[in-house]
Amino acid sequence: MNVSAHRAFSLLKELAFVRVSGSEAEKTAARRLLEEALSTGVEAHIEEFTVKAGRVDHARLVVTEPYVKEYEVTGYERGKCTPEGGLDASFCYVENMLAAQLLHVKDKVVLINGRLRRKDYEKLQKAGVAGILTFSGSTIDRLSDTDCDIRKLREVMTDAFGDCVALNMRAAAAAEMVRRGAKKVHVEFQGENYDAVSQNVCATIEGTEYPDEIISFGAHYDSVHFSTGVYDNMSGSVILMELLRYFSQHRPARTLKFNWYGSEEQGLLGSKAWVAAHEEELKNHVLMINVDVAAATLGKNIAPVLATESAVGYVDALMRELGVACETKLDIYSSDCIPFADKGVPAVNLCRFGAQGAGYIHDRRDNLKSNYLDERALDTTLQQALYLARRVDSAVVFPIERKIADEIRDKVDEYLFKDQKTDRKK
């Protein structure tokens, strides 16, 4: 049996629906992936894990001085509820997090640029803000073609620095507030926090010659709100399914584990849960191959490697042998490879980034109607993954050293908000 980009793309079309962490839709996708994996004749199952979830019941923002106008907003899931009737506060625009702007934000509702990052959240919480506003999209977006993003206060923020009222709005509305000199606002937010269940779909093919050496394959299958996630990352998920089909018929020398991770978009929760549940076996893992975003018609192939420079050279050489132009580099990648590298398992990411104006991610445009994906482009990443997998699996001596370069360890520690000095002593 050979791999088939056409078959993979057909499965992608079938699973082209919104699959948010902890939702029934995510569960439906997991069950379909399990069904497909079992059809190959290999052992496969679902592993459930708990995720912190939130529901927004009501969110409102009204400028009350020097003019009166209500703006469309969405509340951050797991945000802090306002008192009954809402809260009234002064408003200010904090365009950066420098001390000069943070001196006088106590008890105010502040607007910041871009996404809410953990380090910025820490500063704002310590400064005592009453609420946080973020914005998404661009100032020239058309309402009919865009959505006001739904975001979440992740545990890495709230567990460390407490909860806060947080709302998101459109960029054009945020610009209008600043331009018109908004001074006071009325904010309302009500929601509920709860535990939800997410799923990892897992399959294993035992090795015939070196069964104690494990190569792990990963891709996440969840999406964000409003997005069907065909690019990010059902494209990677269907590529993994083709690899499973191939190796179910061409038995590998080493043990292969295939994992379709849930809740990646909420902070790599699926791969973190899998690594925690399988930590004892990780000493036998020699490589993790992750596929996250593929199939963009216009774009370029990238292969960040979380290992050593020699591993970069090896992967680069294989891509040259295959005849695929691929930028291979020593670097981290914000995906499910991170928890593996954190435990000392080398990882290679295969991805195809869409070109500017021909790649859409984390919004409603990541869908098949946008017409920026095709099965020929998907086949490029599929062939890369198959070639790399076959070569490392069949090697007499495993060609990638089980070692993570210090600069990659530092980046992983920073990504996971770890104390690097403490970590080095362990």
C-alpha positions in Angstrom: 0.0 0.0 0.0 1.3 3.5 -0.9 0.3 6.7 0.7 -2.4 8.8 -1.0 -2.8 12.6 -0.8 -6.2 12.2 -2.5 -7.4 9.9 0.2 -6.0 12.1 2.9 -7.6 15.2 1.4 -11.0 13.4 1.3 -10.7 12.7 5.0 -9.8 16.3 5.6 -13.0 17.4 3.8 -15.0 15.1 6.0 -13.6 16.6 9.2 -13.8 20.2 8.1 -15.8 21.5 11.0 -15.1 23.6 14.1 -13.5 21.3 16.8 -12.9 23.4 19.9 -11.2 21.9 23.0 -13.6 20.0 25.2 -16.6 20.3 22.8 -18.8 17.6 21.4 -17.4 18.4 18.0 -13.9 17.6 19.2 -15.2 14.3 20.5 -16.9 13.5 17.2 -13.6 14.2 15.3 -11.7 12.0 17.8 -14.1 9.1 17.3 -13.8 9.4 13.5 -10.1 9.4 13.7 -10.2 6.3 15.9 -12.5 4.6 13.5 -10.1 5.3 10.6 -7.1 4.2 12.6 -8.8 0.9 13.6 -9.7 0.3 9.9 -6.0 -0.2 9.2 -5.9 -3.2 11.5 -3.6 -1.7 14.2 -4.2 -1.3 17.9 -5.8 2.1 18.6 -7.7 3.7 21.4 -8.7 7.0 23.0 -7.1 8.5 26.1 -9.2 11.1 27.8 -7.8 14.0 29.9 -9.3 16.9 31.8 -9.1 20.5 30.5 -10.0 23.7 32.3 -12.9 25.2 30.3 -15.1 28.2 30.5 -18.4 29.5 29.2 -19.2 33.1 28.6 -22.9 34.0 29.3 -22.8 37.7 28.9 -20.2 40.4 27.9 -20.8 44.1 27.4 -18.7 47.2 26.9 -20.1 50.8 26.8 -18.1 54.0 26.6 -19.8 56.4 28.9 -17.6 59.6 28.7 -17.0 61.8 26.8 -19.5 60.1 24.5 -21.8 57.2 24.8 -21.5 54.1 22.6 -21.7 50.4 23.0 -19.1 48.2 21.2 -19.3 44.5 20.3 -17.1 42.5 22.6 -16.5 38.8 23.5 -15.5 37.8 27.0 -12.4 35.8 27.7 -13.4 32.3 28.8 -12.5 31.7 32.5 -12.4 35.4 33.0 -13.4 37.1 36.3 -17.1 38.0 36.6 -18.0 41.6 37.2 -20.3 42.5 40.2 -24.0 42.4 39.5 -24.8 45.3 37.3 -21.3 45.5 36.0 -18.4 47.9 36.8 -17.7 51.5 35.9 -14.1 52.6 35.6 -11.7 55.0 33.9 -10.3 53.9 30.6 -6.7 54.2 29.3 -4.8 52.9 26.3 -1.6 51.1 27.3 0.3 50.8 24.1 3.3 49.1 25.7 4.1 47.7 29.1 6.8 50.3 30.1 6.8 51.7 33.6 5.7 55.2 32.5 2.3 53.8 31.3 1.8 51.4 34.3 2.2 54.0 37.0 -1.4 55.2 36.8 -3.5 52.2 35.7 -4.7 51.0 39.1 -8.5 50.4 39.1 -8.7 51.3 35.4 -9.9 49.3 32.4 -6.9 49.2 30.0 -6.7 48.5 26.3 -3.5 46.8 25.1 -2.0 46.0 21.7 -2.3 42.6 20.2 -2.8 39.3 22.2 -2.6 39.1 25.9 0.7 37.5 26.8 1.6 36.0 30.2 4.3 38.5 31.0 2.0 41.4 30.1 -0.8 39.8 32.2 1.6 39.6 35.1 2.5 43.3 34.8 -1.1 44.4 34.5 -2.2 42.3 37.5 0.5 43.6 39.7 -0.4 47.1 38.6 -3.9 46.5 39.9 -6.0 47.0 36.7 -9.8 46.6 36.9 -10.1 45.0 33.6 -8.3 44.3 30.3 -9.3 44.9 26.7 -7.6 43.3 23.7 -8.4 43.6 20.0 -8.2 41.3 17.1 -8.4 41.6 13.3 -7.5 44.7 11.4 -8.9 48.2 11.2 -10.1 47.5 7.6 -11.9 44.2 8.3 -15.5 43.9 7.0 -18.0 42.8 9.6 -19.5 40.3 7.2 -16.2 38.5 6.6 -14.8 38.4 10.1 -15.5 37.5 13.7 -14.7 39.0 17.1 -12.3 36.4 18.5 -13.2 34.3 21.5 -10.2 33.9 23.7 -9.4 32.3 27.1 -7.4 33.2 30.2 -5.2 30.2 30.4 -4.1 28.6 33.7 -0.5 29.7 33.2 -1.8 33.2 33.7 -4.5 32.8 36.3 -2.9 30.2 38.5 0.2 32.4 38.9 -1.3 35.9 39.0 -5.1 35.5 39.7 -8.1 36.2 37.6 -9.2 39.4 35.9 -12.1 40.8 33.9 -11.0 40.5 30.2 -12.8 41.3 27.0 -11.8 41.2 23.3 -13.0 43.6 20.6 -12.4 44.4 17.0 -9.4 46.5 16.0 -11.6 49.1 14.3 -13.6 49.6 17.4 -10.5 49.9 19.6 -9.1 52.5 17.3 -12.3 54.5 17.4 -12.3 54.5 21.2 -8.7 55.8 21.3 -9.3 58.3 18.5 -12.4 59.7 20.1 -10.7 60.0 23.5 -12.7 57.6 25.6 -12.3 58.3 29.3 -14.8 56.1 31.2 -16.4 52.8 30.4 -19.0 50.4 31.7 -18.1 46.8 31.6 -20.2 43.7 32.2 -19.1 40.1 32.2 -20.7 36.9 33.5 -19.5 33.3 32.8 -18.9 30.0 34.4 -15.7 27.9 34.8 -15.8 24.1 34.6 -13.8 21.0 33.8 -14.3 19.5 30.4 -13.0 16.3 28.8 -10.7 16.2 25.8 -9.2 13.2 23.9 -6.0 11.9 22.4 -6.3 9.3 19.7 -3.5 6.8 20.0 -2.2 4.0 17.8 0.8 1.7 18.1 2.7 -0.6 15.6 5.3 -2.8 17.3 8.7 -2.9 15.8 10.1 -6.1 14.3 13.8 -5.6 14.9 14.3 -2.9 17.5 10.9 -2.9 19.4 12.4 -1.1 22.4 13.2 2.0 20.4 10.2 4.2 19.8 9.5 6.8 17.1 6.6 9.0 18.0 4.4 10.8 15.4 2.1 13.6 16.4 -0.5 16.1 15.0 -3.3 18.0 16.7 -6.8 17.8 15.4 -8.6 20.5 17.4 -9.3 24.0 16.1 -10.1 27.4 17.5 -13.5 29.1 17.6 -15.0 30.1 14.2 -12.3 28.0 12.3 -12.8 24.7 10.6 -9.1 24.2 11.1 -8.4 22.4 7.8 -5.0 24.0 7.5 -4.4 24.2 11.3 -4.3 21.3 11.7 -6.5 18.7 10.1 -3.9 18.7 7.3 -1.3 17.3 9.6 -3.8 14.9 11.1 -4.7 13.3 7.8 -1.0 13.0 6.9 -0.4 11.0 10.1 -3.3 8.7 9.1 -1.6 8.0 5.8 1.7 7.2 7.6 -0.3 4.8 9.8 -1.8 3.1 6.8 1.6 2.7 5.2 3.3 1.2 8.2 0.4 -1.1 9.0 1.3 -2.8 5.6 5.1 -2.3 5.8 6.0 -3.4 9.2 8.5 -1.1 10.8 11.8 -2.1 12.4 11.2 0.2 15.4 8.0 0.6 17.4 5.9 3.5 16.0 3.4 5.4 18.1 0.9 7.7 16.4 -0.9 10.3 18.5 -3.6 12.7 17.4 -3.7 15.3 20.1 -6.7 17.3 21.4 -6.7 20.7 22.9 -3.4 21.8 21.4 -4.8 25.3 20.7 -5.4 25.8 24.4 -1.7 25.4 25.3 -0.5 22.0 24.0 -2.8 20.3 26.6 -3.2 17.0 24.7 0.6 16.4 24.3 1.3 17.6 27.8 -1.3 15.1 29.1 0.1 12.3 27.0 3.7 12.9 28.1 2.7 13.0 31.7 0.7 9.7 31.4 3.6 8.0 29.5 6.6 9.5 31.2 8.2 6.2 32.2 8.3 5.0 28.5 9.8 8.2 27.2 13.3 7.0 27.9 12.8 4.6 25.0 11.7 7.3 22.6 14.4 8.2 20.1 12.5 10.8 18.0 9.2 12.7 17.8 8.0 13.7 14.3 5.3 16.4 14.4 3.2 17.6 11.5 1.4 20.9 12.1 0.0 22.9 9.1 0.3 21.7 5.5 -1.4 21.8 2.1 -1.1 25.6 1.4 -0.9 26.0 -2.4 1.3 29.1 -2.2 3.9 28.8 0.6 7.2 27.2 1.7 8.3 24.1 3.6 9.9 24.5 7.0 11.4 21.9 9.3 12.4 23.3 12.8 14.5 20.7 14.6 14.5 20.5 18.4 17.7 18.5 18.8 21.3 19.4 17.7 23.0 20.9 14.7 24.0 17.4 13.6 20.4 16.4 13.6 19.6 19.5 11.5 22.3 18.4 9.0 20.8 14.9 8.8 17.2 16.1 8.2 18.5 18.7 5.7 20.4 16.0 3.8 17.3 13.8 3.6 15.2 16.7 2.2 17.9 17.3 -0.4 17.9 13.6 -1.3 14.1 13.7 -1.7 14.4 16.8 -3.8 12.1 19.0 -1.7 13.1 22.6 -1.0 12.8 22.8 2.8 14.3 25.3 5.3 15.7 23.1 8.0 16.9 24.9 11.1 17.7 24.4 14.8 14.7 26.0 16.6 11.6 25.4 18.6 8.1 25.3 17.1 4.9 26.2 19.0 3.3 22.8 18.8 3.1 19.3 20.3 6.9 18.7 20.0 7.6 21.0 22.9 6.6 18.6 25.8 8.7 15.8 24.2 11.8 18.0 23.9 11.2 19.1 27.5 11.7 15.5 28.4 14.8 15.1 26.3 13.2 13.5 23.2 14.6 15.0 19.9 11.8 16.3 17.6 11.4 17.3 14.0 8.5 19.5 12.8 7.3 19.3 9.3 5.1 22.2 8.2 4.2 24.3 5.2 3.6 27.9 5.9 1.2 29.7 3.6 2.6 32.7 1.7 1.4 36.2 2.7 -2.1 36.7 1.3 -2.4 33.0 0.7 -2.5 31.5 4.2 -5.2 31.9 6.8 -5.0 30.7 10.4 -7.0 30.9 13.6 -10.1 32.5 12.0 -13.1 31.8 9.8 -11.0 31.9 6.6 -9.3 28.7 7.5 -11.8 26.7 5.5 -12.0 24.9 2.2 -14.1 27.7 0.6 -11.1 30.0 0.9 -9.5 27.9 -1.8 -5.9 28.2 -0.5 -5.3 24.5 0.1 -4.9 21.6 -2.3 -3.9 17.9 -2.3 -0.8 18.4 -4.4 0.6 20.7 -1.8 -0.5 18.3 1.0 1.4 15.6 -0.8 4.7 17.5 -0.5 4.6 17.3 3.3 3.2 13.8 3.2 6.2 12.7 1.1 8.6 14.5 3.4 7.1 12.8 6.4 7.1 9.3 4.8 10.7 9.7 3.6 12.0 10.8 7.0 10.1 8.1 8.8 11.3 5.3 6.5 14.9 6.4 6.7 15.1 6.7 10.5 13.1 3.6 11.1 15.3 1.4 8.8 18.6 2.7 10.1 20.9 0.0 11.6 22.1 2.5 14.1 19.7 5.3 14.9 21.0 8.4 13.1 19.8 11.1 15.4 21.5 11.4 18.8 19.2 11.6 21.8 20.4 15.0 22.8 18.9 18.5 23.0 21.2 21.5 22.4 21.4 23.9 25.3 20.0 26.8 23.2 16.9 24.6 22.4 16.6 23.7 26.1 16.6 27.4 27.0 13.9 28.2 24.4 11.8 25.3 25.6 12.1 26.4 29.2 11.2 29.9 28.3 8.2 28.7 26.3 7.0 26.6 29.2 7.7 29.5 31.7 10.2 27.4 33.6 13.0 28.6 35.8 16.0 27.8 33.7 18.5 27.9 36.5 16.4 25.6 38.7 15.9 23.3 35.7 19.6 23.1 35.0 20.3 21.8 38.5 17.9 18.8 38.1 
